[in-house]
Amino acid sequence: MPIGRLSLVFAMVLVAGCGLFSSDEEEVLTPEEQIALSPVPIQAVREIEIGRTRNGFVITAFGTAPALGYSQPQLRARRDGSPGLDGYLDYDFVARPPKPGLELNQGTLTARNIRADILLKRDDLRGATGIRVHALSGGVQMGF
């Protein structure tokens, strides 16, 4: 068999073999595991930034997770994204903890750095005077 055909056959076998180790089935979690993997507040927020996009703004928060292994960080809006009485939009900085049994030791502050972003339309900021992001040990705010 010529080298070109051999390479093509090898490539086809390699691609077909990739499916051997993957699964289309979703992992089924017990109710206790689902609760244990629910997003929880991160340890601390260090800084927030507001950037302009073509269609609005992006809010970026930088913080520290309680331990290593936290994932899927997000900013969750309070009051359905409406400003509070003081005009500030409030967000909780949360992340998913590691699966039970897969917890890692606490690690250094640098290793526990975590970041979350949220995209906002211009209308989402209408009437707002600033942004506040909350974590376990307080929060950070930025006025406009």
Buried (B, 14 or more C-beta within 10 A) or exposed (E): EEEEEEEEEEEEEEEEEEEEEEEEEEEEEEEEEEEBBEBBBBBBBBEBEBEEEEEBBEBBBBBBBBBBBBEEBBBBBBEEBEBEEEEBBBBBBBBBBBBEEEEEEEEEEEEBEBEBEBEBEEEBBEEBEBBBBBBBEEBBBBEE
